[in-house]
Amino acid sequence: MRANPWETAQAQLQKAAQSLSLDPLLLARLSQPDRVVEVSLPLRMDDGSVRVFSGFRVQHNNIRGPYKGGTRYHLDVDMDEVKALALWMTFKTALIDIPFGGGKGGITVDPKKLSATELERLTREYVRRLAPVIGPNIDVPGPDLNAGSTIMQLIRDEYSLVVGSDTPAVVTGKPLNKGGSEGRTEATGLGGSFALDEILRLRSVSGKGKTVAIQGFGNVGSYLARYLQKAGYKVVAFSDSKSAVFSGKGFNDIDSLEAFKKEHGSFLGYPAAKAIRNDEILTLSVDIVVPAALENAITADVAKQVKASVVLEMANGPTTPEAEEILRANNVTVIPDILANSGGVAVSYFEWFQNRRDERWTKAEVFKKLEKKMRAASDAVFRTARERGVTLRDAAYIVAIERLASE
């Protein structure tokens, strides 16, 4: 049975709150979203028929600044998932120390079954319905599953039409030539490599030669692999939704692997690699495993078989609470999602900041600022975990909650 992501998020919050003398009023506020918006999206299809889609926007908390969170176009989008992702974003933005709150949105749709014109009309209708409750100082959407830079530019364009002036800072993840930030594409993967490297450094462990298996080969997994390889790690396994491959020598040419997958639709048949089952990827005999796909990848059953000493959570909510207890008992270090994958929202903030001030930063400047943010957050989490004798996840929540409480 699939774990409910909202219940998982609530459990994580309550567990961390027990370690603090937290004002019950603040805990109550953090336990529920500030606002939940559901919109009906009637759409005339290209053939003249009419379909009605459902859209969501959950605004969890804005103590530290405007709500911030992605927009996903997916058939599995539901309210519990969106609420959980919004809550996680509140803690992620506080942890990475940027002046945003947490939000999340989406449309329950399979975008692959819509034409480009249908998708544009659906997006514009979604923006018109949300226009009163989003904006650069209110709520700043960003990209997520199946909603990339093209969709983000549509959101910016339609919102600008509604309010009567061009407003690039209403959304992040825009194309570079439309006000997007250098480095946004690589940001989440690169940020994850900084977090892993810093946590290992603080434990006096070198990453050189450490073996890594990555579940998920989207934008996050592929860039993480490149940066880990560059830092001296040995990436030996990958999986996507259809296939998984292993190479004891390590994959030294990620570009070649990506080109093969693009041409063939999966990793099957990739030369100099052994095909393995998808469900083996997180239980291989490696030093580090990386769930970089969807939620609930590491269940209790999977956790019992994990042989790695480190789990780097690049997906949102990939470990169930039951699995986490098993990993802790087995001395497996979990670098939590709200730390590991916060590089994306950090660079989203950089984009918003540049838009507000009409500035353009180089990629080198963006990466330097990102590294500073990721290492500082990792240091704070590691120090708190040591001082309080708690897991890195509990420590991440404690750091975030203390920052929220100080506002």
N, C-alpha and C positions, 0 to 999 in steps of 0.2 A: 504493500500500500504506500502510495506517495505521501511523504511527509508534508504537512501544511506549512508553507514558508512563513506565513504570518505567525503561527504558533511557535515556530522555531525562533523568529526574531524576538517575539515577546519573552520567550524563555531566556534568551541571551541577555536581554535588557534587565530582567528581574534578577538574574544571577549576579550581574555586575553591580546592580543597585544595592544588593545585600552587603557588599563590601564597603559601602559608603553610608555616611549619615546624611542621606539625601532627603531634602524637603519633600514630604509626601505630595505636595501640590505640584512640584516639578515632575516627580515620577508619574503622577496621573496625567500630566500634560504630554510627557514623552511616550506614554503607553498607547495613545490614540492619535490619529491624524487631526490636524487643525481643521481640515476641510476635505471632503470627498466630493468630487464632481463626476457625475455620469451624464453623458450626452448621447442623444439619439442622432444618428447620421444617415438620413435618407439620401440615397444616391440613384440618379438616373444612369443606367448602364448604357454602353455604346449601342446595344440592340434596342433601346427604348424601354426596356423593363425597369422596374424600380426595386431596389433592395435596401434594407435598413441595417446598418452596422452599429455596433456599440463602441463608444469611446469613453476613456477614463482619464482623470487627472487626480492624483492624490497629493495633497499638500500637507506633509507631515508636521514640519516645524520650521519656524522662521526667526528663532531667537537671535541667531547670529547674522542673519541677512536673508536675501530673497531665496525662496524655494529653488532648488536645483535638482534636476534629474532627467534621465533619458526618456525617450518615447519609443516604445516597441510595437511593431506591427506583426502580430503573431496570433494564430488561432487559439493558443493556450493562455492568452492574456486573460486573467480574471482578477477580481478585486482583492482577494487574499494575497496574490502574488504582487500586485502593484503596491498594496499597503506595506508589505514587507520590504520591498525594494526602496520605497520612500523612507521608511524608518532607518534602513541601513545607510541611506545617503545622508541623513541628518548626522549620524555618528561619523561617517566617513569625512564629511566636510569639516566637522569640528576637529577630528583627529589630525587631518592634514593641515589644519589651521588656515582655512580660507573663509572669507566672510559670506558664506552661503548657508542655507538650511537644506532640508531634504524634501524632494518631491519625486514623482514618477508618473508616467502616463502611458497610454497606448490605445490601440484600436484592435479589436478582435477581428482579424482578417488574415487571409493568406494572400499577401501582395502578389505572389507569382501567378495568381489566378485572375488578376485585374490587368487591364491594358494600362499603358503609361498615362493616357488621358483620364481613365477612370481613377487611377491612383492620385493623380493631381487634384481632380475634383473632390475626392474623398478627403485629402489632406487639407484643402482650402476650407471645406465645410467644417472640419474638426477645429481649425484655427478660429473661424468665425464664432463658433460656439464657445470657445475658451477665451476669446479676446478680452472679456471683462476681468478675467482673473489671472492673466499672465502679463508679462512686461519686464523690462530690464530691472525695475526696482521691486517687482512682485514675485515673479516666477519665471525662471529661465530654462526652458526645455533644452534637451540635447539629443544626440543620436543614441540608438540602441539597436536591438535586433531588427533587421530588415528596414531600418530607417536611417539611412546614411546622409551624406552631405547634400544630395539632391533634395531630399525631403526637408532637410533643415533650411535650405535656401527658399523652398516653397513656403515654409512657416514664416520666415522673415518677410518674404514678399507679401503674403496675404495679411499678416499683422500690420505691416506698414500701410497697406491699402485701407485697412479698417481705421487706423488711428490718424491717417492723413499725412504721415511723414516717414521717411526712411528710418528704420530702427534696427540697425544691425545687431545691437546688444540684446535683443529679445531672445536670441537663440544662439547656441554654440554648436560647433561641428560643421560650420559652413565651408564651402569650397574656398581654397586659398585666395582665389581672385575675387571672392565676394566677402572678404573680411575674416576668413578663417585664420587660425594660428598655425604657424610653422610648428611641426612636431606633434600635432594632435593625433595623427594616424599611429605613430609609434608610441605615444605617451603611456598607455596602460601597460604594455609589455615592457617597456624600458623602466617604468616605475617599479614594476614587480621585480626586475633584476636588481635594482638598487636596494629594495627592501630585503630580499633574500641575502644579498651580499653583506648588508649592514648587520643583520641579525647573526649571520655566521661569524662576521668579524668580531662582534661583541662577545661571542662565545669562544673567541680565539681559535676559530676553525677556518681553514682556507677553502675557498670554492674550487681551486684548481684541481681538475681531474675528477670532481664529483660527478657521478652519473645521474641523469635526469630523464624522466619519462613524462611526456606532456599529453594530456587528454584534451583534444580540441585543437584544430589547426586553422582557426579563423584569424582575424586581425591580431587578437591578443596573443594566442599561442605561437603564431609564426614569428612575431617580432620579439617575444620573450626568448624564443629559441635562438634567434640571431644574436641578441645581446648577451645571453648566457654563454654562448659559444665564444663570443669575442672576449668575454671575461675569463675564459679558461675552463668552463664547465664542459662536460661531455654529454651531449643530448643523444640518447640511444634509442628512444622510442617515441612514436607519434600515433595518435588515432584521430579519425574524424567520425562522422555519423555512420559511415559505411564500411570502414576498414581500419586496420592498425598494422604498423610495421615496426620491426626491431632490427637494430644493427649494433653488434657488440663493439665495432670500431667507432661508432658514433656517426651522426650525419654531419658531414663537413660542408655540404653545399645545400643550404636551405632554399636558395633560389631555384636550384634544379628540382628539388622535391616539390616546391610550390608550382613550378611550371608543369611537372608531370601530373600533379593532381588536377590542375586546371584543364589539361588536355584530356585526361582519362576519367575525371569525375571522382576518383578515389586514389588511394595509395597502392591498390592491388596491382602487382606486376612490377613495382618499382625495383630496378636492378640493385644488386648488392645489399638487399634487405630481406629479412624473413617476415612473412605474413604471420600475424598472431591474431587471436580473438580480441575483439573490442573490450570484452570484460576482463582481460588480463592486464590492461595498460596500467591500472592503479595498484596492482599487486605484484609487479615485477620486482626482482632483486636489484633495486637501484638505491641510490642515496636519497634522492628527492623525487617526489611525484607531484604533478601539477594538474589538478582539475581546473580546466580552462574552458569548460563548456557550459552546461546548464546546472540548475539547482539539484541538490540531493544526489550527487554522484557517489558520495561515500556514505553508504548506509552501514548499519551495524554489521551485516554480513561481510561487506567489503572491508570494513575496518579491521575485522579479525584476521584478514589475510594480508594487510599492508605490511610490507617488509622494509620500506624506506624509513629513515629516521626523521625526515622532514616532509611535511605537506605544505605546499605553497598554494594558497587558495586564490586563483585568478578569476574564477567564476564567482557570482554572487550566491551565497548560501549553499556551497557544494557539500557541506558536511552536516549530517543530521545530529541533533543533541546526543542521541544514543551512541552514534559512531564516535563522537568526540570523547565521550567518557572512556570508550574502549581504547582509543588512540592514546589518551592521557595515561591510562593504566599501563600501556605498553611502551611508555616513554617516547612516544612520537611527538615531535614538536610541530604544532600547527601554526603557521603564519597566517593570521585571519584575513578574510576578504576585505574588511573595511580598511586594513592597512595595505595589503598586497596589491589590490587593484585600484588604489586611489589616485594613481598617476593620471588617469584619464580625466577625472574631475578637476585635478589640480591645473592641468593645461586648459581645460574648459574655462576655469577662472581666469587664466592668463589671457585667453581670447576675449572674454567679456571685458577685462581690464583694458586691453588694447583698443577694443571698439569704443569704449567710453571715453578714451583719451585720444583717439585717432592716432594711435601709435602702431608701428610694425616692428616686432622683434625678430632677430635672426634665429635660426634653428639652434645654433650654439648657445645663444642667450636663454632660450626656452629650456633646453636640456640642463643647463647649469642651474637655473632656478628650480627645475623639477628635482634634480638630484639633491639640492639643499633641503627641499621640503620633505622628500621621502626619507632621507637619512635622519633628519630631525625627528620626524614622527616615529621612525623605527627605534631611535634612541630612547624617546620618551616611553614607548611601550615596553621595551626591554627593561629599562630601569624600574618602571612601576611593577612589572611582573616579579622582578628580583626582590624589591622592597616589600611587597605584599604577599609573596609566595603563591601567586596565582598564575593561571595560564596566560599566554600572550593574547588570547581573545578577550578574556576578562580584563586584562590590563588595558587593551585598546579601548574597550567600552568605558573603563574607569577614567582614562585620560580624556576621552570625548565628553563624558558626563560632567567632569570637573570643569571643563571649558564652557559647557553650556550653562552650568550653575553659576559661573562667575560673571555671566552677562547681566 
